[in-house]
Amino acid sequence: MDVTAVVAENVKAIRTKKRLTLDAAAALTGVSRSMLAQIEKGEVNPTISVLWKIANGYKVSFTSLVEDGQQEVAVLRQAEAQPLAEDEGRYVNYPLFPFDDEHLFETYRIHIKPGGHLSAQPHLEGSEEYITVFAGQLQITVDGQAYTLTMGDSIRFHADVAHTYCNPGAEDTELSMLIYYRK
């Protein structure tokens, strides 16, 4: 799967379905008109932060921008994963299972190298994140309050506020993330 092509198709389809011009879409998302046009043409591979801005502005899930279709049984092979990188490759997000109207959640595998971080925009109102750390150390700051997790620890928090993820340790951090959206 070519993630740039999938993102291009999905961003354009959602904008068209919502009957938005590029100017109106730019106003809703905070992403420039020219960047949205480049994304829709598949000319650029947007960062995670830009995709979150689009998702929040369009009021859709993140995975609705990066996943193509659903199957009855889906097996995801690590070798075929299309990661999205941030922070010069130190924060890597592997979208796994996309949001759908029946399940109201989406899942990710996240890999953060030492010193890697991501500052996340608040997600849709009422959304929650569920995270479990499988290796390394993770510092999550939620609405100004910092929490440090190590292997085996989990956290749940309201994700409709500013939050950050950081690996303050010397080892790589591996975690699983589920984002739940209320109806």
For each residue, the residues with C-beta under 8 A, 3 or more apart:
1: 6 68 80 82
2: 5 6 82
3: 6 7 45 66 82 84
4: 7 8 42 44 45
5: 2 8 9 42
6: 1 2 3 9 10 66 67 68
7: 3 4 10 11 39 42 45 46 51 65 66
8: 4 5 11 12 39 40 41 42
9: 5 6 12 13 68
10: 6 7 13 14 64 65 66 67 68
11: 7 8 14 15 36 39 40 54 65
12: 8 9 15 16 40
13: 9 10 16 17
14: 10 11 17 18 58 60 64 65
15: 11 12 18 20 22 25 36 40 58
16: 12 13 19 20
17: 13 14
18: 14 15 58
19: 16
20: 15 16 24 25 28
21: 24 25
22: 15 25 26 33 36 37
23: 26 27 33
24: 20 21 27 28
25: 15 20 21 22 28 29 31 33 36 57 58
26: 22 23 29 30 31 32 33 36
27: 23 24
28: 20 24 25 57 58
29: 25 26 36 53 54 56 57 58
30: 26 53 57
31: 25 26 35 36 39 50 53 54 57
32: 26 35 36
33: 22 23 25 26 36 37
34: 37 38
35: 31 32 38 39 44 46 50
36: 11 15 22 25 26 29 31 32 33 39 40 54
37: 22 33 34 40 41
38: 34 35 41 43 44
39: 7 8 11 31 35 36 42 43 44 46 50 54
40: 8 11 12 15 36 37
41: 8 37 38
42: 4 5 7 8 39
43: 38 39
44: 4 35 38 39
45: 3 4 7
46: 7 35 39 50 51 54
47: 50 51 84 85 86
48: 51 52 84 85 86 91 93 118
49: 52 53 86 118 119 121
50: 31 35 39 46 47 53 54
51: 7 46 47 48 54 55 62 65 66 84
52: 48 49 55 56 62 120 121 123
53: 29 30 31 49 50 56 57 121
54: 11 29 31 36 39 46 50 51 57 58 65
55: 51 52 58 60 61 62 64 65 123
56: 29 52 53 59 121 122 123 124
57: 25 28 29 30 31 53 54
58: 14 15 18 25 28 29 54 55
59: 56 124
60: 14 55 64 65 99
61: 55 64 65 98 99 106 124 179 181
62: 51 52 55 65 66 95 99 106 179
63: 66 67 95 97 98 99 106
64: 10 14 55 60 61 67 98 99
65: 7 10 11 14 51 54 55 60 61 62
66: 3 6 7 10 51 62 63 82 84 95 98
67: 6 10 63 64 70 95 98
68: 1 6 9 10
69:
70: 67 74 98 100
71: 74
72:
73:
74: 70 71 97
75:
76: 80 81 96 97
77: 80 81
78: 81
79:
80: 1 76 77
81: 76 77 78 94 109
82: 1 2 3 66 94 95
83: 92 93 94 111
84: 3 47 48 51 66 92 93 94 95
85: 47 48 88 89 91 92 93
86: 47 48 49 90 91 92 93 118
87: 90 91 116 117 118
88: 85
89: 85 92 113
90: 86 87 112 113 114 115 116 117 167
91: 48 85 86 87 110 111 112 113 116 117 118 165
92: 83 84 85 86 89 110 111 112
93: 48 83 84 85 86 108 109 110
94: 81 82 83 84 108 109 110 111
95: 62 63 66 67 82 84 98 106 108
96: 76 106 107 108 109
97: 63 74 76 106 107
98: 61 63 64 66 67 70 95 106
99: 60 61 62 63 64 103 104 105 106 179 181
100: 70 103 104
101: 104
102:
103: 99 100
104: 99 100 101 180 181 182 183
105: 99 178 179 180 181
106: 61 62 63 95 96 97 98 99 178 179
107: 96 97 176 177 178 179
108: 93 94 95 96 176 177 178 179
109: 81 93 94 96 174 175 176 177
110: 91 92 93 94 165 173 174 175 176 177
111: 83 91 92 94 172 173 174
112: 90 91 92 116 117 118 136 138 165 166 167 172 173 175
113: 89 90 91 116 167 172 173
114: 90 167 169 170 171 172
115: 90 167 168
116: 87 90 91 112 113 166 167 173
117: 87 90 91 112 164 165 166 167
118: 48 49 86 87 91 112 164 165
119: 49 162 164
120: 52 123 159 162 163 164 165
121: 49 52 53 56 162
122: 56 159 160 161 162 163
123: 52 55 56 120 127 129 159 160 179 181
124: 56 59 61 127 160 181
125: 160 182
126: 158 160 181 182
127: 123 124 158 159 160 179 180 181 182
128: 156 157 158 159 179 180
129: 123 155 156 157 159 163 177 178 179 180
130: 154 155 156 177 178 179 180
131: 138 140 149 154 155 156 175 176 177 178
132: 152 153 154 175 176
133: 136 137 138 149 150 151 152 153 154 173 174 175
134: 151 152 174 175 176
135: 151 171 172 173 174
136: 112 133 150 151 167 169 171 172 173 174
137: 133 148 149 150 167 168 169 171 173
138: 112 131 133 148 149 150 153 165 166 167 173 175
139: 146 147 148 149 165 166 167 168
140: 131 146 147 149 155 157 163 164 165 166
141: 144 145 146 147 163 164 166
142: 145 147 157 158 161 163
143: 161 162 163
144: 141
145: 141 142
146: 139 140 141
147: 139 140 141 142 155
148: 137 138 139 168
149: 131 133 137 138 139 140 153 154 155
150: 133 136 137 138 153
151: 133 134 135 136
152: 132 133 134
153: 132 133 138 149 150
154: 130 131 132 133 149
155: 129 130 131 140 147 149
156: 128 129 130 131
157: 128 129 140 142 163
158: 126 127 128 142 161
159: 120 122 123 127 128 129 163 179
160: 122 123 124 125 126 127
161: 122 142 143 158
162: 119 120 121 122 143
163: 120 122 129 140 141 142 143 157 159
164: 117 118 119 120 140 141
165: 91 110 112 117 118 120 138 139 140
166: 112 116 117 138 139 140 141
167: 90 112 113 114 115 116 117 136 137 138 139 172 173
168: 115 137 139 148
169: 114 136 137 173
170: 114
171: 114 135 136 137
172: 111 112 113 114 135 136 167
173: 110 111 112 113 116 133 135 136 137 138 167 169
174: 109 110 111 133 134 135 136
175: 109 110 112 131 132 133 134 138
176: 107 108 109 110 131 132 134
177: 107 108 109 110 129 130 131
178: 105 106 107 108 129 130 131
179: 61 62 99 105 106 107 108 123 127 128 129 130 159
180: 104 105 127 128 129 130
181: 61 99 104 105 123 124 126 127
182: 104 125 126 127
183: 104
